[in-house]
């Protein structure tokens, strides 16, 4: 079983940037597809971006062109570079691990708060 810990959240002004990190331990990290998800107050958790074991990426339309997901298997980590942040990006961001694209999430991190406000 993999354990995940997110970090890097904070308060940033509109147009600013943040880089989130998801550190894994406890299992063979390279076997997992990792996704970044977010949940704003009063809304359902939504998928932001995913990266496969081979490095293929996918993004939601709302972040495409602004966010970049990457992974470093040697460091058991996945990153989310967020540029041109908007107030509507405000949410708790979670990373999740699964074995297949349509499979269930096997592990969640505890989340990191991102607030975009002037």
Backbone as ProteinMPNN parsed JSONL, in Angstrom:
{"seq_chain_A": "XXXXXXXXXXXXXXXXXXXXXXXXXXXXXXXXXXXXXXXXXXXXXXXXXXXXXXXXXXXXXXXXXXXXXXXXXXXXXXXXXXXXXXXXXXXXXXXXXXXXXXXXXXXXXXXXXXXXXX", "coords_chain_A": {"N_chain_A": [[0.839, -1.184, 0.0], [0.579, 2.158, -0.901], [1.589, 5.267, 0.523], [0.71, 8.686, 0.585], [1.787, 12.078, 0.556], [1.003, 15.415, 0.361], [2.341, 18.647, -0.468], [3.203, 22.173, -0.569], [1.158, 23.961, -1.032], [-0.637, 27.126, -0.625], [-1.145, 30.701, -0.216], [-1.742, 32.756, -2.957], [-1.511, 35.397, -5.351], [-3.855, 36.288, -7.949], [-2.856, 35.224, -11.193], [-0.418, 34.38, -10.365], [1.986, 31.768, -9.432], [2.31, 28.372, -8.307], [3.904, 25.446, -7.002], [3.033, 22.223, -6.498], [3.755, 19.317, -4.544], [3.801, 15.764, -4.412], [4.594, 13.297, -2.366], [5.586, 9.937, -2.154], [5.469, 6.834, -0.352], [6.171, 3.502, 0.86], [5.431, 1.623, -1.066], [5.821, 0.284, -4.421], [6.356, 2.897, -6.18], [6.511, 3.542, -8.895], [4.713, 1.913, -10.186], [2.226, 3.011, -10.136], [-0.466, 4.96, -11.472], [-0.733, 8.375, -11.134], [-2.785, 10.921, -9.934], [-3.773, 14.34, -9.757], [-6.197, 15.947, -7.876], [-8.913, 18.139, -7.035], [-10.849, 19.911, -4.588], [-13.255, 22.201, -4.114], [-14.915, 24.396, -1.753], [-18.141, 23.222, -1.016], [-18.364, 21.871, -3.386], [-17.99, 19.001, -5.583], [-15.253, 16.659, -5.531], [-12.852, 16.98, -8.08], [-11.155, 15.837, -11.016], [-7.942, 16.953, -11.89], [-5.446, 16.565, -13.204], [-3.575, 13.866, -14.66], [-0.926, 11.413, -14.574], [0.687, 8.812, -16.196], [2.351, 5.608, -15.635], [4.223, 5.55, -17.604], [4.632, 8.173, -18.17], [2.783, 9.592, -19.677], [0.437, 12.229, -20.003], [-2.58, 13.871, -18.86], [-5.111, 16.349, -18.869], [-7.621, 18.357, -17.256], [-10.023, 20.395, -18.941], [-10.206, 22.88, -17.788], [-7.737, 23.543, -16.749], [-5.877, 23.114, -18.66], [-2.99, 23.981, -20.429], [-2.162, 25.726, -18.495], [-1.425, 24.362, -16.198], [1.025, 21.908, -15.281], [1.784, 18.545, -15.025], [4.128, 16.322, -13.593], [6.508, 13.657, -13.036], [8.899, 12.081, -10.883], [10.312, 9.246, -10.65], [12.544, 8.267, -9.359], [12.683, 9.796, -7.127], [10.33, 9.187, -5.972], [8.092, 10.865, -6.381], [5.532, 13.155, -7.447], [4.664, 16.052, -9.266], [2.908, 19.187, -9.479], [2.883, 21.81, -11.42], [1.63, 24.961, -11.302], [0.527, 27.588, -13.106], [-0.398, 30.989, -13.966], [-2.564, 31.377, -12.189], [-5.973, 31.375, -11.113], [-8.762, 32.832, -9.329], [-10.778, 30.895, -9.24], [-9.361, 28.562, -9.091], [-8.969, 28.046, -6.495], [-8.929, 25.741, -3.903], [-8.842, 22.619, -2.055], [-6.163, 20.59, -2.749], [-5.521, 17.319, -3.797], [-3.517, 14.364, -4.066], [-3.788, 11.247, -5.733], [-3.546, 7.692, -6.033], [-3.585, 5.068, -8.402], [-3.95, 1.864, -10.113], [-4.809, 1.399, -12.727], [-6.174, 3.218, -15.568], [-9.009, 3.334, -15.37], [-9.463, 2.321, -12.933], [-10.094, 2.12, -9.346], [-9.242, 4.625, -6.887], [-6.449, 3.908, -4.944], [-5.107, 5.021, -2.866], [-5.105, 8.042, -1.0], [-3.736, 11.314, -0.498], [-3.441, 13.711, 2.226], [-4.165, 16.209, 1.492], [-3.662, 19.607, 0.333], [-3.993, 23.053, 0.853], [-4.87, 25.442, -1.545], [-5.069, 28.791, -2.199], [-6.26, 31.36, -4.115], [-6.118, 34.641, -4.329], [-6.505, 38.188, -4.193]], "CA_chain_A": [[0.0, 0.0, 0.0], [1.356, 3.389, -0.988], [1.144, 6.417, 1.306], [0.96, 9.921, -0.161], [1.789, 13.321, 1.325], [1.084, 16.596, -0.484], [2.901, 19.871, 0.093], [3.411, 23.24, -1.531], [0.026, 24.872, -1.149], [-0.499, 28.417, 0.031], [-1.904, 31.839, -0.719], [-1.067, 33.391, -4.085], [-2.341, 36.36, -6.059], [-4.224, 35.892, -9.322], [-1.754, 35.331, -12.135], [0.79, 33.819, -9.776], [2.32, 30.361, -9.633], [2.647, 27.492, -7.19], [4.285, 24.085, -7.371], [2.645, 21.23, -5.499], [4.489, 18.06, -4.556], [3.152, 14.588, -3.833], [5.657, 12.356, -2.034], [5.041, 8.607, -1.897], [6.282, 5.861, 0.373], [5.492, 2.283, 1.265], [5.15, 0.661, -2.128], [6.584, 0.575, -5.638], [5.695, 4.093, -6.683], [6.496, 3.597, -10.359], [3.603, 1.095, -10.683], [0.963, 3.711, -9.982], [-0.904, 6.179, -12.127], [-0.966, 9.389, -10.105], [-3.635, 12.022, -10.349], [-4.061, 15.481, -8.893], [-7.609, 16.254, -7.798], [-9.165, 19.274, -6.159], [-12.213, 20.048, -4.093], [-13.585, 23.532, -3.611], [-16.013, 24.336, -0.783], [-19.475, 23.013, -1.564], [-18.312, 21.217, -4.697], [-17.434, 17.658, -5.604], [-13.853, 16.534, -5.914], [-12.719, 16.845, -9.532], [-9.833, 15.495, -11.531], [-7.21, 18.07, -12.483], [-4.437, 16.058, -14.136], [-3.041, 12.542, -14.347], [0.294, 11.006, -15.251], [0.79, 7.36, -16.168], [3.661, 5.073, -15.289], [5.14, 5.863, -18.69], [4.807, 9.613, -18.292], [1.725, 10.245, -20.456], [-0.316, 13.145, -19.154], [-3.921, 14.269, -19.265], [-5.529, 17.502, -18.077], [-8.971, 18.848, -17.415], [-10.059, 21.565, -19.819], [-10.108, 24.114, -17.012], [-6.346, 23.845, -16.389], [-5.006, 22.821, -19.8], [-2.195, 25.125, -20.854], [-1.713, 26.49, -17.331], [-0.853, 23.432, -15.218], [1.856, 20.833, -15.823], [2.059, 17.455, -14.099], [5.343, 15.586, -13.908], [6.862, 12.704, -11.99], [10.287, 11.668, -10.758], [10.208, 7.952, -9.97], [13.711, 8.09, -8.499], [12.389, 10.507, -5.88], [8.983, 8.799, -5.53], [7.339, 12.115, -6.289], [4.807, 13.744, -8.565], [4.569, 17.492, -9.075], [1.923, 19.926, -10.259], [3.261, 23.214, -11.602], [0.414, 25.713, -11.585], [0.815, 28.952, -13.546], [-1.557, 31.819, -14.322], [-3.631, 30.939, -11.288], [-7.202, 32.161, -11.077], [-9.506, 32.608, -8.074], [-11.536, 29.643, -9.314], [-8.48, 27.434, -8.797], [-8.943, 27.872, -5.052], [-9.453, 24.431, -3.509], [-7.89, 21.686, -1.463], [-5.622, 19.731, -3.796], [-5.153, 15.988, -3.323], [-3.015, 13.408, -5.036], [-4.353, 9.92, -5.576], [-2.811, 6.665, -6.766], [-4.354, 3.917, -8.868], [-3.168, 0.979, -10.974], [-5.257, 1.476, -14.111], [-6.893, 4.475, -15.821], [-10.406, 3.277, -14.941], [-9.526, 1.69, -11.625], [-10.399, 2.967, -8.202], [-8.101, 5.202, -6.191], [-5.984, 3.003, -3.891], [-4.609, 5.809, -1.731], [-5.206, 9.506, -1.098], [-3.007, 12.12, 0.46], [-4.292, 14.459, 3.167], [-4.579, 17.449, 0.84], [-2.965, 20.867, 0.604], [-4.883, 24.153, 0.487], [-4.426, 26.48, -2.475], [-5.985, 29.924, -2.2], [-5.87, 32.378, -5.091], [-6.873, 35.827, -3.938], [-5.749, 39.427, -4.082]], "C_chain_A": [[0.881, 1.243, 0.0], [0.746, 4.442, -0.072], [1.582, 7.684, 0.582], [0.884, 11.127, 0.763], [1.973, 14.486, 0.367], [1.736, 17.748, 0.269], [2.973, 20.924, -0.994], [2.258, 24.204, -1.707], [0.291, 26.187, -0.44], [-1.412, 29.449, -0.578], [-1.109, 32.515, -1.826], [-2.038, 34.345, -4.76], [-2.743, 35.823, -7.432], [-3.087, 36.179, -10.299], [-0.461, 34.73, -11.643], [0.941, 32.333, -10.043], [2.569, 29.662, -8.3], [3.073, 26.153, -7.761], [3.936, 23.15, -6.209], [3.49, 19.973, -5.666], [3.664, 16.975, -3.89], [4.253, 13.556, -3.626], [5.043, 11.029, -1.614], [6.019, 7.757, -1.118], [5.479, 4.589, 0.56], [5.215, 1.279, 0.179], [5.96, 1.045, -3.353], [5.873, 1.697, -6.38], [5.523, 4.065, -8.187], [5.36, 2.778, -10.965], [2.293, 1.862, -10.772], [0.772, 4.839, -10.989], [-1.234, 7.168, -11.015], [-1.806, 10.511, -10.686], [-3.65, 13.121, -9.302], [-5.545, 15.779, -9.017], [-7.764, 17.495, -6.929], [-10.625, 19.315, -5.753], [-12.376, 21.434, -3.49], [-14.752, 23.413, -2.636], [-17.36, 24.185, -1.462], [-19.515, 22.315, -2.909], [-17.73, 19.812, -4.565], [-15.956, 17.689, -5.97], [-13.768, 16.283, -7.421], [-11.287, 16.533, -9.909], [-9.205, 16.702, -12.2], [-6.243, 17.569, -13.554], [-4.008, 14.671, -13.691], [-1.743, 12.315, -15.108], [0.449, 9.499, -15.079], [2.192, 6.927, -15.752], [4.687, 5.39, -16.367], [5.326, 7.342, -18.941], [3.785, 10.318, -19.172], [0.846, 11.058, -19.526], [-1.68, 13.457, -19.745], [-4.375, 15.382, -18.328], [-7.011, 17.791, -18.268], [-8.926, 20.11, -18.273], [-9.815, 22.859, -19.043], [-8.66, 24.499, -16.666], [-5.379, 23.637, -17.554], [-4.295, 24.089, -20.262], [-1.655, 25.965, -19.711], [-0.991, 25.606, -16.317], [-0.027, 22.375, -15.956], [2.116, 19.802, -14.73], [3.315, 16.73, -14.551], [5.637, 14.621, -12.76], [8.344, 12.399, -12.043], [10.269, 10.364, -9.958], [11.391, 7.695, -9.051], [13.501, 8.748, -7.13], [11.006, 10.162, -5.325], [8.071, 10.003, -5.386], [6.659, 12.479, -7.595], [4.6, 15.217, -8.243], [3.434, 18.063, -9.921], [2.362, 21.385, -10.286], [2.025, 23.964, -12.065], [0.793, 27.163, -11.893], [-0.484, 29.672, -13.876], [-2.771, 31.454, -13.474], [-4.78, 31.932, -11.255], [-7.919, 31.924, -9.746], [-10.291, 31.301, -8.085], [-10.67, 28.398, -9.167], [-8.373, 27.176, -7.295], [-9.633, 26.58, -4.649], [-8.413, 23.729, -2.637], [-7.469, 20.719, -2.563], [-5.118, 18.426, -3.176], [-4.435, 15.232, -4.441], [-3.583, 12.032, -4.686], [-3.623, 8.937, -6.467], [-3.734, 5.528, -7.166], [-3.506, 3.12, -9.846], [-3.537, 1.099, -12.449], [-6.046, 2.754, -14.313], [-8.338, 4.472, -15.323], [-10.572, 2.648, -13.569], [-9.839, 2.673, -10.523], [-9.105, 3.494, -7.583], [-7.725, 4.3, -5.017], [-5.513, 3.769, -2.668], [-4.765, 7.284, -2.041], [-4.207, 10.137, -0.143], [-3.98, 12.903, 1.32], [-4.767, 15.787, 2.597], [-3.729, 18.642, 1.247], [-3.823, 22.005, 0.053], [-4.183, 25.121, -0.461], [-5.487, 27.569, -2.491], [-5.445, 30.99, -3.142], [-6.742, 33.599, -4.835], [-5.951, 37.031, -3.878], [-5.98, 40.065, -2.722]], "O_chain_A": [[1.809, 1.363, 0.8], [-0.473, 4.5, 0.09], [2.683, 7.75, 0.035], [0.027, 11.193, 1.644], [2.968, 14.552, -0.354], [1.684, 17.808, 1.498], [2.828, 20.627, -2.18], [2.372, 25.171, -2.459], [1.297, 26.351, 0.249], [-2.322, 29.135, -1.345], [0.072, 32.814, -1.649], [-3.249, 34.124, -4.741], [-2.038, 34.993, -8.007], [-2.444, 37.227, -10.242], [0.492, 34.583, -12.408], [0.154, 31.723, -10.766], [2.978, 30.276, -7.315], [2.664, 25.768, -8.857], [4.466, 23.27, -5.105], [3.886, 19.614, -6.775], [2.928, 17.226, -2.936], [4.784, 13.005, -4.59], [4.102, 10.991, -0.822], [7.234, 7.933, -1.209], [4.254, 4.593, 0.435], [4.793, 0.162, 0.48], [6.704, 2.025, -3.326], [4.911, 1.467, -7.113], [4.5, 4.514, -8.703], [5.066, 2.933, -12.151], [1.349, 1.406, -11.418], [1.706, 5.571, -11.317], [-1.938, 6.827, -10.064], [-1.557, 10.984, -11.796], [-3.552, 12.855, -8.104], [-6.085, 15.855, -10.121], [-6.857, 17.856, -6.179], [-11.508, 18.831, -6.461], [-11.733, 21.79, -2.503], [-15.499, 22.436, -2.683], [-17.684, 24.937, -2.382], [-20.582, 22.18, -3.508], [-17.072, 19.481, -3.579], [-15.476, 18.613, -6.625], [-14.518, 15.474, -7.967], [-10.34, 16.911, -9.22], [-9.854, 17.394, -12.983], [-6.223, 18.083, -14.672], [-4.067, 14.336, -12.507], [-1.491, 12.935, -16.141], [0.355, 8.974, -13.969], [3.087, 7.746, -15.547], [5.881, 5.489, -16.084], [6.09, 7.733, -19.824], [3.899, 11.523, -19.397], [0.546, 10.64, -18.408], [-1.909, 13.327, -20.948], [-4.064, 15.364, -17.137], [-7.58, 17.501, -19.321], [-7.91, 20.804, -18.322], [-9.276, 23.822, -19.59], [-8.39, 25.652, -16.328], [-4.194, 23.952, -17.441], [-4.92, 25.131, -20.46], [-0.791, 26.818, -19.917], [-0.054, 26.053, -15.654], [-0.332, 21.999, -17.088], [2.603, 20.135, -13.65], [3.54, 16.546, -15.747], [5.092, 14.75, -11.664], [8.968, 12.451, -13.103], [10.217, 10.387, -8.729], [11.256, 6.975, -8.061], [14.06, 8.319, -6.122], [10.557, 10.752, -4.342], [7.362, 10.143, -4.389], [7.134, 12.161, -8.685], [4.385, 15.585, -7.088], [3.054, 17.493, -10.944], [2.229, 22.103, -9.295], [1.443, 23.638, -13.099], [1.317, 27.872, -11.034], [-1.532, 29.048, -14.042], [-3.867, 31.249, -13.994], [-4.593, 33.144, -11.353], [-7.692, 30.898, -9.105], [-10.449, 30.666, -7.042], [-11.197, 27.287, -9.123], [-7.755, 26.198, -6.873], [-10.787, 26.348, -5.01], [-7.275, 24.179, -2.503], [-8.308, 20.106, -3.223], [-4.397, 18.426, -2.178], [-4.719, 15.44, -5.62], [-3.821, 11.705, -3.523], [-3.135, 9.304, -7.536], [-4.563, 5.078, -6.375], [-2.491, 3.603, -10.348], [-2.686, 0.924, -13.321], [-6.543, 3.329, -13.345], [-8.839, 5.512, -14.896], [-11.694, 2.464, -13.096], [-9.851, 3.886, -10.727], [-8.034, 2.905, -7.729], [-8.575, 3.964, -4.192], [-5.517, 3.236, -1.558], [-4.585, 7.724, -3.176], [-3.874, 9.562, 0.893], [-5.195, 12.778, 1.168], [-5.666, 16.419, 3.151], [-3.16, 18.688, 2.337], [-4.318, 21.932, -1.072], [-3.059, 25.557, -0.213], [-6.658, 27.305, -2.761], [-4.318, 31.461, -2.987], [-7.946, 33.588, -5.091], [-4.77, 36.911, -3.554], [-5.424, 41.125, -2.435]]}, "name": "protein", "num_of_chains": 1, "seq": "XXXXXXXXXXXXXXXXXXXXXXXXXXXXXXXXXXXXXXXXXXXXXXXXXXXXXXXXXXXXXXXXXXXXXXXXXXXXXXXXXXXXXXXXXXXXXXXXXXXXXXXXXXXXXXXXXXXXXX"}
